[in-house]
């Protein structure tokens, strides 16, 4: 019986829902897009083409290694990664087993953490050790760092001495530092060499890294003296000495520097690669822009997720892990929700007499919350990119107060009129209008001052701003509206 | 009288507030960070060091061009950009005027749009034309594209023919395409040349681009045949022919491709640079990773801002522009707020009799909103990175429903107990618990299905998801809670 390959087994209802939802979302082919002659493995939506997945599934079912190799031999590592993610869990290990030595381990650097762990855990340490030797050191470290220490040691023990020392040095640096992300393969020459000598050396040496864009210049103790870009080498006559064309490396990255900080250096100075040095200024590796692009993506993603109250989630996380990781945030919000409720409770008597207030009060709180989240988003982002600093904070705070006041008045008039007509009472319209102005102004202040304060005390404003800001707009909103009403209608 | 340079003139209250808030936030020096001998112009917080800004301000006040040039001559374009942003508006034009021909226009590609417009608008077209000639074409286009057509034409008319044709070609491509971002300076050689010939050509030609990492291979009609990485050239013997070492360029970028799409190609295939071709497959330019890094940053930022209900705002926007750009979002939210209010209004009679319901109802709606925003954030991000597709959507939808149910039950028990004790009524606890389960489940469904549906119909889920999702959790929350209470207490 042919299995319905590549489509998640799903209960009929969910499946039908899914089909209705997604059929043409990712269905259209994009043959016109890529000019390359070979068939594109992606469809218009950027998902793996169903026909390609079917071919792979069929080959896996038939355990036809030859056909499988033919299909995947031209795939880039990231395409291979996408393919692995699109397969069923049991198909993934079949694929790795069937391909054997032909499986390119770099593809594992392109898949979700959980999927990588699943595949690697199922493999014998010997096979991992074998595969790791063929990887660039940064990719090897990326795969090894997630293993538990025991497996790590077992694998390292099976590697040749130099390889082992290199990888262990990288692994000794703390997580998320430049030392973990660097490649320990690089080209370094002494300053007194000529351009001709350097070119000859590169023509002869079979051990060069796969790709490089800079040559580093070192002294006999491996201290970094400078660097030469390859185009500079190509432009210079053979007789010119390296020290004449090298430039000082102003942006050498300490191995212990946080990867995010290192990424910022790359961005600011448009670097393609940078030397990584140890605490004695000795060259230990090179960090390249492609790794940095991943870091930039990851950091931007983290900010977005944190603002939405989600931690370091992956799409492949289980229900239990996901549920558990989201609870703390909801708990914090629960506390502020009860705080807001107790503000309402203060005015129980007022609400009992004018129920319209209960109907309208969520509008005041909600609009304040939305306005505050606009200000907060801009502030958090500007803090993350370091665009907000002491030189413009004053101006931005004043701008936000201005915007809060203007939009507050605007929406006060609007909401006041609608509410006044709805309940046929101009007093209710007036009260809600006044409360709106107050809450929109509080929203603007909270939206900018809370992230600034959190940043100042060293907390991550992306994580915690929104809970405080919502607390402010809820509490101020309910208090202003119900308090004003109590006073105006003389119900206190 | 010495002016307090570099600090925004602010009213005393704001200023003291600011100082209290920010004094040590950006105050600590980071001398230890950068190993380079020259003084770092940034402090620990990444803002321009106040002492450096003071030096520049003093030089500007004295109109001392020599001192100014000495201070800034070693600055990188991005450092210069940060300096310009830290200066007062009137100081910015002083700086450009004083520096005259020594002002490096590339710094303008590193500042906010409004600040760039301000500076460029104040300059005579002749001076801009002069400066533009010295820029790489991509930087020139970046500055020219924001000018109005009249100025653009006036400046282009003053350029030498080749330059003018090149820039106009870039400007003719639509905004935000690869054609706009590409550099028209590149190195291209015929396939029959030898490596030696190629190296000699590069040694001789004074017109090479400032930096390059690839040599393109073309036929006599400029059709792209392939590319050679510089390290490949350096590794090969002089006699080897270029066609033997070149590789096919699988990832040539059509000039009309959206820049975001192009950035995705770079990310997926770890490209450092890519050929840009016109509709006839002719090489017209090169796109480099440093431009792409900016695009990636920008796109990630746009998603974050849109989810927060903010459009393409810049920090330098005025109060009026900011206020105006945020109104539409607030208006849309207002409509849903009134919808939710009218749901509450249905149960006016119930609330009149049990005021505790009015106190508790924002908790049900608010917790649902938070849970939904967690799910929605994950979904929107996964859609943006194309990690969510037909192969895992079913699993993710089921996961979110599971998480919604589990967390719903968890918080139902918790909130039910607290509410029951608070109002001394187990019935109220039971009703709110039941409403919580319903709303958290609705939140999970809304949080994932709404972004998926919006994506399907071609709307940007980052922009519009949150308004619909909030509408769902508010309406379902109020309806479930008040409806259940009405039925349970027999108040209908």
Boltz contact constraints between the chains, C-beta under 6 A:
constraints:
  - contact:
      token1: [A, 8]
      token2: [B, 394]
      max_distance: 6.0
  - contact:
      token1: [A, 8]
      token2: [B, 395]
      max_distance: 6.0
  - contact:
      token1: [A, 10]
      token2: [B, 394]
      max_distance: 6.0
  - contact:
      token1: [A, 14]
      token2: [B, 394]
      max_distance: 6.0
  - contact:
      token1: [A, 18]
      token2: [B, 393]
      max_distance: 6.0
  - contact:
      token1: [A, 18]
      token2: [B, 394]
      max_distance: 6.0
  - contact:
      token1: [A, 21]
      token2: [B, 452]
      max_distance: 6.0
  - contact:
      token1: [A, 22]
      token2: [B, 390]
      max_distance: 6.0
  - contact:
      token1: [A, 22]
      token2: [B, 393]
      max_distance: 6.0
  - contact:
      token1: [A, 25]
      token2: [B, 456]
      max_distance: 6.0
  - contact:
      token1: [A, 26]
      token2: [B, 389]
      max_distance: 6.0
  - contact:
      token1: [A, 26]
      token2: [B, 390]
      max_distance: 6.0
  - contact:
      token1: [A, 36]
      token2: [B, 250]
      max_distance: 6.0
  - contact:
      token1: [A, 46]
      token2: [B, 386]
      max_distance: 6.0
  - contact:
      token1: [A, 47]
      token2: [B, 389]
      max_distance: 6.0
  - contact:
      token1: [A, 47]
      token2: [B, 390]
      max_distance: 6.0
  - contact:
      token1: [A, 76]
      token2: [B, 269]
      max_distance: 6.0
  - contact:
      token1: [A, 78]
      token2: [B, 268]
      max_distance: 6.0
  - contact:
      token1: [A, 86]
      token2: [B, 391]
      max_distance: 6.0
  - contact:
      token1: [A, 199]
      token2: [B, 234]
      max_distance: 6.0
  - contact:
      token1: [A, 202]
      token2: [B, 234]
      max_distance: 6.0
  - contact:
      token1: [A, 202]
      token2: [B, 235]
      max_distance: 6.0
  - contact:
      token1: [A, 203]
      token2: [B, 235]
      max_distance: 6.0
  - contact:
      token1: [A, 212]
      token2: [B, 231]
      max_distance: 6.0
  - contact:
      token1: [A, 213]
      token2: [B, 213]
      max_distance: 6.0
  - contact:
      token1: [A, 230]
      token2: [B, 230]
      max_distance: 6.0
  - contact:
      token1: [A, 231]
      token2: [B, 212]
      max_distance: 6.0
  - contact:
      token1: [A, 234]
      token2: [B, 199]
      max_distance: 6.0
  - contact:
      token1: [A, 234]
      token2: [B, 202]
      max_distance: 6.0
  - contact:
      token1: [A, 235]
      token2: [B, 202]
      max_distance: 6.0
  - contact:
      token1: [A, 235]
      token2: [B, 203]
      max_distance: 6.0
  - contact:
      token1: [A, 250]
      token2: [B, 36]
      max_distance: 6.0
  - contact:
      token1: [A, 267]
      token2: [B, 293]
      max_distance: 6.0
  - contact:
      token1: [A, 268]
      token2: [B, 78]
      max_distance: 6.0
  - contact:
      token1: [A, 269]
      token2: [B, 76]
      max_distance: 6.0
  - contact:
      token1: [A, 270]
      token2: [B, 290]
      max_distance: 6.0
  - contact:
      token1: [A, 289]
      token2: [B, 289]
      max_distance: 6.0
  - contact:
      token1: [A, 290]
      token2: [B, 270]
      max_distance: 6.0
  - contact:
      token1: [A, 293]
      token2: [B, 267]
      max_distance: 6.0
  - contact:
      token1: [A, 300]
      token2: [B, 300]
      max_distance: 6.0
  - contact:
      token1: [A, 304]
      token2: [B, 304]
      max_distance: 6.0
  - contact:
      token1: [A, 304]
      token2: [B, 381]
      max_distance: 6.0
  - contact:
      token1: [A, 305]
      token2: [B, 377]
      max_distance: 6.0
  - contact:
      token1: [A, 308]
      token2: [B, 373]
      max_distance: 6.0
  - contact:
      token1: [A, 308]
      token2: [B, 374]
      max_distance: 6.0
  - contact:
      token1: [A, 308]
      token2: [B, 377]
      max_distance: 6.0
  - contact:
      token1: [A, 309]
      token2: [B, 374]
      max_distance: 6.0
  - contact:
      token1: [A, 310]
      token2: [B, 374]
      max_distance: 6.0
  - contact:
      token1: [A, 310]
      token2: [B, 377]
      max_distance: 6.0
  - contact:
      token1: [A, 310]
      token2: [B, 378]
      max_distance: 6.0
  - contact:
      token1: [A, 315]
      token2: [B, 382]
      max_distance: 6.0
  - contact:
      token1: [A, 315]
      token2: [B, 387]
      max_distance: 6.0
  - contact:
      token1: [A, 319]
      token2: [B, 399]
      max_distance: 6.0
  - contact:
      token1: [A, 319]
      token2: [B, 402]
      max_distance: 6.0
  - contact:
      token1: [A, 319]
      token2: [B, 403]
      max_distance: 6.0
  - contact:
      token1: [A, 322]
      token2: [B, 403]
      max_distance: 6.0
  - contact:
      token1: [A, 323]
      token2: [B, 403]
      max_distance: 6.0
  - contact:
      token1: [A, 323]
      token2: [B, 406]
      max_distance: 6.0
  - contact:
      token1: [A, 323]
      token2: [B, 407]
      max_distance: 6.0
  - contact:
      token1: [A, 326]
      token2: [B, 374]
      max_distance: 6.0
  - contact:
      token1: [A, 330]
      token2: [B, 370]
      max_distance: 6.0
  - contact:
      token1: [A, 333]
      token2: [B, 370]
      max_distance: 6.0
  - contact:
      token1: [A, 337]
      token2: [B, 363]
      max_distance: 6.0
  - contact:
      token1: [A, 337]
      token2: [B, 366]
      max_distance: 6.0
  - contact:
      token1: [A, 340]
      token2: [B, 362]
      max_distance: 6.0
  - contact:
      token1: [A, 341]
      token2: [B, 359]
      max_distance: 6.0
  - contact:
      token1: [A, 341]
      token2: [B, 363]
      max_distance: 6.0
  - contact:
      token1: [A, 344]
      token2: [B, 359]
      max_distance: 6.0
  - contact:
      token1: [A, 345]
      token2: [B, 359]
      max_distance: 6.0
  - contact:
      token1: [A, 348]
      token2: [B, 355]
      max_distance: 6.0
  - contact:
      token1: [A, 351]
      token2: [B, 355]
      max_distance: 6.0
  - contact:
      token1: [A, 351]
      token2: [B, 358]
      max_distance: 6.0
  - contact:
      token1: [A, 352]
      token2: [B, 355]
      max_distance: 6.0
  - contact:
      token1: [A, 355]
      token2: [B, 348]
      max_distance: 6.0
  - contact:
      token1: [A, 355]
      token2: [B, 351]
      max_distance: 6.0
  - contact:
      token1: [A, 355]
      token2: [B, 352]
      max_distance: 6.0
  - contact:
      token1: [A, 358]
      token2: [B, 351]
      max_distance: 6.0
  - contact:
      token1: [A, 358]
      token2: [B, 358]
      max_distance: 6.0
  - contact:
      token1: [A, 359]
      token2: [B, 341]
      max_distance: 6.0
  - contact:
      token1: [A, 359]
      token2: [B, 344]
      max_distance: 6.0
  - contact:
      token1: [A, 359]
      token2: [B, 345]
      max_distance: 6.0
  - contact:
      token1: [A, 362]
      token2: [B, 340]
      max_distance: 6.0
  - contact:
      token1: [A, 363]
      token2: [B, 337]
      max_distance: 6.0
  - contact:
      token1: [A, 363]
      token2: [B, 341]
      max_distance: 6.0
  - contact:
      token1: [A, 366]
      token2: [B, 337]
      max_distance: 6.0
  - contact:
      token1: [A, 370]
      token2: [B, 330]
      max_distance: 6.0
  - contact:
      token1: [A, 370]
      token2: [B, 333]
      max_distance: 6.0
  - contact:
      token1: [A, 373]
      token2: [B, 308]
      max_distance: 6.0
  - contact:
      token1: [A, 374]
      token2: [B, 308]
      max_distance: 6.0
  - contact:
      token1: [A, 374]
      token2: [B, 309]
      max_distance: 6.0
  - contact:
      token1: [A, 374]
      token2: [B, 310]
      max_distance: 6.0
  - contact:
      token1: [A, 374]
      token2: [B, 326]
      max_distance: 6.0
  - contact:
      token1: [A, 377]
      token2: [B, 305]
      max_distance: 6.0
  - contact:
      token1: [A, 377]
      token2: [B, 308]
      max_distance: 6.0
  - contact:
      token1: [A, 377]
      token2: [B, 310]
      max_distance: 6.0
  - contact:
      token1: [A, 378]
      token2: [B, 310]
      max_distance: 6.0
  - contact:
      token1: [A, 381]
      token2: [B, 304]
      max_distance: 6.0
  - contact:
      token1: [A, 382]
      token2: [B, 315]
      max_distance: 6.0
  - contact:
      token1: [A, 386]
      token2: [B, 46]
      max_distance: 6.0
  - contact:
      token1: [A, 387]
      token2: [B, 315]
      max_distance: 6.0
  - contact:
      token1: [A, 389]
      token2: [B, 26]
      max_distance: 6.0
  - contact:
      token1: [A, 389]
      token2: [B, 47]
      max_distance: 6.0
  - contact:
      token1: [A, 390]
      token2: [B, 22]
      max_distance: 6.0
  - contact:
      token1: [A, 390]
      token2: [B, 26]
      max_distance: 6.0
  - contact:
      token1: [A, 390]
      token2: [B, 47]
      max_distance: 6.0
  - contact:
      token1: [A, 391]
      token2: [B, 86]
      max_distance: 6.0
  - contact:
      token1: [A, 393]
      token2: [B, 22]
      max_distance: 6.0
  - contact:
      token1: [A, 394]
      token2: [B, 8]
      max_distance: 6.0
  - contact:
      token1: [A, 394]
      token2: [B, 10]
      max_distance: 6.0
  - contact:
      token1: [A, 394]
      token2: [B, 14]
      max_distance: 6.0
  - contact:
      token1: [A, 394]
      token2: [B, 18]
      max_distance: 6.0
  - contact:
      token1: [A, 395]
      token2: [B, 8]
      max_distance: 6.0
  - contact:
      token1: [A, 399]
      token2: [B, 319]
      max_distance: 6.0
  - contact:
      token1: [A, 402]
      token2: [B, 319]
      max_distance: 6.0
  - contact:
      token1: [A, 403]
      token2: [B, 319]
      max_distance: 6.0
  - contact:
      token1: [A, 403]
      token2: [B, 322]
      max_distance: 6.0
  - contact:
      token1: [A, 403]
      token2: [B, 323]
      max_distance: 6.0
  - contact:
      token1: [A, 406]
      token2: [B, 323]
      max_distance: 6.0
  - contact:
      token1: [A, 407]
      token2: [B, 323]
      max_distance: 6.0
  - contact:
      token1: [A, 452]
      token2: [B, 21]
      max_distance: 6.0
  - contact:
      token1: [A, 456]
      token2: [B, 25]
      max_distance: 6.0
